[in-house]
């Protein structure tokens, strides 16, 4: 098993408009679609499409959306042995508005995902013992997420999304890699904003002081930055992959993390700037295509891990 995901599965209801609405404003949209999302499932599918052997531990509602989602995961060659449909619960949903610029607003109601627990970690013991990489997020109960991170002995990635203020230190310390975007980095560290490379470096310094082992911050068009615990004085910037036209940024962060997990499993001896550069390429492909999981590339649609531009901050 390459990548095990302990996390969420959510159905997306996506409206497209020329811009995002202001507070209290109603806009006419151009298009509506439904899709399969949730950070956990997105990251799992992103890794699976690249060729990783994947499994997900998640909860679905006992409804039509849950049945459809189970079929979708199976069609993506994801191991669903520990995907449970919960009686009396609804499948998680996300209401998404996407502007012509590609930016989005998202509101989620996680539904059955709230029932994910530490007991699910115990029941999937075999997967935790055999997987190379574990991926977790904050769309499911925090105590269950912490149990998953503490039970895993390999490389774990914690995506601190949705962003939370005052993230308990045990979560920051529990993961091998803490992966955040600009907003999540600012909220976690208490900074006003993290939009420049110098601010990202400051945020990484804070996160190391808070107990993080290794930190990656994604910065959209700026690419990503990282610092490793074995070289705490070296802060590396990996440039973004070129994008011709931004179509939809929904799921780009999940595409990055799924690709990162795949790369860590497949190329454990390569330097991190190469693995992160390859993940940047997958995220760039995603923003040039509409939808969430539908925007994720397959292995034959992107370049193999190559040489990517990087520099020390």
Phi, psi and omega per residue, in radians:
X1 nan 2.204 3.139
X2 -1.473 -0.988 -2.993
X3 -2.258 2.162 3.038
X4 -1.926 2.258 3.118
X5 -1.987 2.240 3.049
X6 -1.972 1.782 -3.022
X7 -3.128 -2.689 -2.876
X8 -1.694 2.676 2.961
X9 -2.302 2.153 -3.007
X10 -2.429 2.450 3.081
X11 -1.554 2.309 -3.107
X12 -1.659 2.329 2.967
X13 -2.000 1.901 -2.921
X14 -1.971 2.185 3.035
X15 -1.936 2.374 3.135
X16 -1.929 2.343 3.137
X17 -2.508 2.934 -3.102
X18 -1.214 -0.398 3.063
X19 -2.688 2.972 3.090
X20 -1.421 2.459 -3.124
X21 -1.225 2.619 3.007
X22 -1.440 2.955 3.136
X23 -1.024 2.216 3.112
X24 1.409 0.031 -3.068
X25 -1.721 2.498 3.021
X26 -1.912 2.269 3.131
X27 -2.034 2.625 2.918
X28 -1.402 2.253 3.098
X29 -1.654 2.979 -3.109
X30 -1.782 -0.490 -3.010
X31 -2.800 2.677 3.068
X32 -2.347 2.477 3.078
X33 -2.608 2.816 3.020
X34 -2.029 2.683 -3.140
X35 -2.766 3.112 -3.132
X36 -1.800 2.242 -3.095
X37 -2.501 -2.516 -2.970
X38 1.553 2.282 -3.012
X39 -1.026 -0.724 -3.125
X40 -1.073 -0.933 -3.123
X41 -1.134 -0.675 3.102
X42 -1.009 -0.850 -3.095
X43 -1.141 -0.634 3.106
X44 -1.153 -0.811 -3.135
X45 -1.153 -0.670 3.119
X46 -1.038 -0.745 3.113
X47 -1.200 -0.721 -3.117
X48 -1.102 -0.695 -3.117
X49 -1.137 -0.474 3.110
X50 -1.404 -0.197 3.086
X51 2.044 0.070 3.131
X52 -1.271 2.561 2.940
X53 -1.435 2.028 -2.977
X54 -2.186 2.769 2.998
X55 -2.520 2.647 3.092
X56 -2.278 2.459 3.009
X57 -1.933 1.960 -3.049
X58 -2.711 3.028 3.136
X59 -2.181 2.401 3.068
X60 -2.115 2.792 3.070
X61 -1.378 2.775 3.050
X62 -1.488 1.199 -3.091
X63 -2.571 3.115 -3.096
X64 -1.075 -0.684 -3.135
X65 -1.119 -0.663 3.115
X66 -1.131 -0.756 3.118
X67 -1.100 -0.734 3.127
X68 -1.136 -0.672 -3.104
X69 -1.180 -0.696 3.114
X70 -1.036 -0.749 3.107
X71 -1.119 -0.671 3.132
X72 -1.094 -0.789 3.126
X73 -1.085 -0.712 3.114
X74 -1.121 -0.646 3.136
X75 -1.185 -0.389 3.104
X76 -1.607 0.172 3.117
X77 1.107 0.593 3.073
X78 -1.622 2.344 3.059
X79 -1.171 2.134 -3.078
X80 -2.025 0.405 -3.111
X81 -1.031 -0.473 -3.104
X82 -2.052 0.552 2.953
X83 -1.696 2.108 -3.053
X84 -2.011 2.320 2.984
X85 -1.592 2.168 -2.971
X86 -1.782 2.113 -3.127
X87 -1.114 2.388 3.112
X88 1.388 0.060 -3.137
X89 -2.018 2.669 3.068
X90 -1.707 2.609 3.030
X91 -1.165 2.495 3.118
X92 -1.047 2.556 3.121
X93 -2.303 2.718 3.047
X94 -2.292 2.282 3.020
X95 -1.707 2.081 -3.015
X96 -2.164 2.316 2.997
X97 -2.017 2.241 -3.122
X98 -2.061 2.233 3.122
X99 -1.545 2.883 3.112
X100 -1.035 -0.466 3.123
X101 -1.252 -0.235 -3.085
X102 1.702 -0.231 3.112
X103 -1.241 2.793 -3.071
X104 -2.529 2.802 2.928
X105 -2.114 2.425 -3.078
X106 -2.382 2.313 2.980
X107 -2.123 2.266 -3.128
X108 -2.027 2.553 2.953
X109 -2.167 1.884 -2.868
X110 -1.365 -0.309 3.038
X111 0.958 -2.189 -3.060
X112 -1.039 -0.391 3.122
X113 -1.014 -0.427 3.135
X114 -1.160 -0.246 -3.101
X115 -1.580 -0.051 3.085
X116 -1.111 2.307 -3.002
X117 -2.475 3.036 3.102
X118 -1.115 -0.417 3.088
X119 -1.114 -0.566 3.101
X120 -1.168 -0.532 3.060
X121 -1.128 -0.797 -3.129
X122 -1.108 -0.728 -3.101
X123 -1.177 -0.487 -3.129
X124 -1.755 0.536 -3.070
X125 -0.916 -0.717 -3.105
X126 -1.063 -0.713 3.124
X127 -1.149 -0.695 3.138
X128 -1.153 -0.465 -3.124
X129 -1.470 -0.365 -3.025
X130 -1.932 -0.348 -3.098
X131 -1.257 2.585 3.083
X132 -1.456 -0.668 -3.051
X133 -2.266 2.382 3.013
X134 -1.966 2.372 3.100
X135 -2.144 2.264 3.110
X136 -2.289 2.825 3.101
X137 -2.450 -2.984 -3.140
X138 -1.923 0.370 3.110
X139 -1.578 0.008 3.129
X140 -2.203 2.926 -3.061
X141 -0.923 2.330 -3.022
X142 -1.121 -0.640 -3.118
X143 -1.142 -0.592 3.091
X144 -1.213 -0.715 3.112
X145 -1.071 -0.766 3.126
X146 -1.108 -0.711 3.108
X147 -1.064 -0.692 3.125
X148 -1.140 -0.787 -3.133
X149 -1.113 -0.719 -3.103
X150 -1.264 -0.449 -3.128
X151 -1.414 -0.340 -3.014
X152 -1.554 2.386 -3.090
X153 -1.807 -0.143 -3.141
X154 -1.632 -2.645 3.128
X155 -1.477 2.159 3.137
X156 -2.017 2.490 3.086
X157 -2.054 2.188 3.034
X158 -1.923 2.027 3.047
X159 -1.635 1.931 -3.018
X160 -1.426 1.063 -3.130
X161 -2.324 2.406 -0.030
X162 -1.108 2.635 -3.069
X163 -1.096 2.507 3.122
X164 -2.323 2.404 2.997
X165 -1.326 2.635 3.049
X166 0.941 0.840 3.076
X167 -1.026 2.191 -3.137
X168 -0.976 2.455 -3.036
X169 -1.092 -0.486 -3.103
X170 -1.128 -0.480 3.098
X171 -1.291 -0.741 -3.138
X172 -1.088 -0.651 -3.097
X173 -1.416 -0.411 -2.971
X174 -1.311 -0.501 -3.053
X175 -1.570 2.585 3.001
X176 -1.138 -0.748 -3.110
X177 -2.238 2.217 3.026
X178 -1.726 2.124 -3.083
X179 -2.101 2.134 -3.056
X180 -2.353 2.735 2.928
X181 -1.699 -3.022 -3.057
X182 -1.043 -0.817 -3.103
X183 -1.128 -0.781 -3.119
X184 -1.146 -0.648 3.113
X185 -1.137 -0.720 3.142
X186 -1.143 -0.804 -3.125
X187 -1.145 -0.707 -3.088
X188 -1.188 -0.625 -3.094
X189 -1.637 -0.230 -3.094
X190 1.449 0.185 3.099
X191 -1.354 2.699 3.129
X192 -1.143 -0.731 3.129
X193 -2.808 2.756 3.061
X194 -2.348 1.568 -3.075
X195 -2.196 -0.221 -3.135
X196 -2.033 2.916 3.132
X197 -1.137 -0.666 3.132
X198 -1.165 -0.677 3.083
X199 -1.177 -0.656 3.104
X200 -1.121 -0.691 3.082
X201 -1.076 -0.767 3.112
X202 -1.071 -0.738 3.125
X203 -1.091 -0.730 3.127
X204 -1.127 -0.663 3.077
X205 -1.055 -0.768 3.098
X206 -1.044 -0.782 -3.069
X207 -1.165 -0.644 3.043
X208 -1.104 -0.721 3.106
X209 -1.114 -0.512 3.141
X210 -1.404 -0.083 3.067
X211 1.923 0.064 3.132
X212 -1.110 2.512 3.123
X213 -1.450 -0.927 3.078
X214 -2.460 2.527 -3.032
X215 -2.269 2.351 2.961
X216 -2.179 2.239 3.033
X217 -2.049 2.146 3.079
X218 -1.546 2.429 -3.010
X219 -2.212 0.531 3.088
X220 1.058 -2.154 -3.084
X221 -1.129 -0.280 3.104
X222 -1.487 -0.148 -3.123
X223 1.647 -2.266 -3.105
X224 -2.593 2.743 3.070
X225 -2.235 2.709 3.111
X226 -2.656 2.791 3.013
X227 -2.479 2.472 -3.139
X228 -1.949 2.568 -3.085
X229 -1.133 -0.443 3.141
X230 -1.424 -0.185 3.033
X231 -2.411 1.162 -2.981
X232 -1.181 -0.162 3.119
X233 -1.705 -0.056 -3.076
X234 -1.897 1.941 -3.136
X235 -1.895 2.100 -2.984
X236 -1.934 2.349 3.031
X237 -1.853 2.217 3.080
X238 -1.937 2.073 -3.041
X239 -1.108 2.658 3.092
X240 -1.231 2.712 3.046
X241 -1.427 2.479 -3.065
X242 -1.067 2.398 3.124
X243 -2.114 2.188 3.141
X244 -1.253 -0.855 -3.130
X245 -2.658 2.224 3.097
X246 -1.360 2.150 3.141
X247 -1.838 -0.779 -3.057
X248 -2.827 2.062 -3.117
X249 -1.522 -0.071 -3.129
X250 -1.029 2.184 3.083
X251 1.492 0.009 -3.103
X252 -1.113 -0.706 3.105
X253 -1.113 -0.646 3.106
X254 -1.211 -0.642 3.073
X255 -1.062 -0.723 3.121
X256 -1.069 -0.844 -3.068
X257 -1.205 -0.717 3.079
X258 -1.049 -0.727 3.114
X259 -1.183 -0.696 3.106
X260 -1.060 -0.779 3.124
X261 -1.069 -0.774 3.102
X262 -1.053 -0.815 -3.101
X263 -1.107 -0.716 3.125
X264 -1.112 -0.636 3.136
X265 -1.270 -0.680 -3.027
X266 -1.533 -0.554 -3.046
X267 -2.242 1.053 -3.028
X268 -1.121 -0.315 -3.084
X269 -1.679 -0.106 3.128
X270 -1.355 2.627 3.083
X271 -1.127 2.637 -3.040
X272 -1.084 -0.567 -3.116
X273 -1.122 -0.484 3.065
X274 -1.265 -0.769 -3.132
X275 -1.140 -0.704 3.135
X276 -1.251 -0.658 3.077
X277 -1.072 -0.703 3.100
X278 -1.157 -0.638 3.079
X279 -1.181 -0.636 3.046
X280 -1.030 -0.677 3.132
X281 -1.091 -0.738 3.123
X282 -1.138 -0.721 3.101
X283 -1.109 -0.687 3.117
X284 -1.106 -0.740 3.076
X285 -1.027 -0.731 -3.098
X286 -1.067 -0.767 -3.070
X287 -1.256 -0.245 3.104
X288 -1.572 0.057 -3.124
X289 -2.313 2.605 -3.080
X290 -1.359 2.741 3.063
X291 1.521 -3.051 -3.106
X292 -1.793 -1.581 3.137
X293 -1.082 -0.511 3.131
X294 -1.145 -0.311 -3.115
X295 -1.584 -0.085 -3.067
X296 -1.398 2.373 -3.097
X297 -1.400 2.744 2.916
X298 -1.634 2.891 -3.014
X299 -0.983 -0.633 -3.078
X300 -1.384 -0.014 -3.113
X301 -1.770 -0.016 3.107
X302 -2.339 2.930 3.090
X303 -1.280 2.728 3.002
X304 -1.228 2.881 3.090
X305 -0.943 2.152 -3.057
X306 -2.254 -2.618 3.126
X307 -1.727 2.184 -3.104
X308 -2.116 2.514 -3.073
X309 -1.195 2.361 3.108
X310 -2.626 2.800 3.126
X311 -2.753 2.754 3.102
X312 -1.461 2.396 3.118
X313 -1.397 nan nan
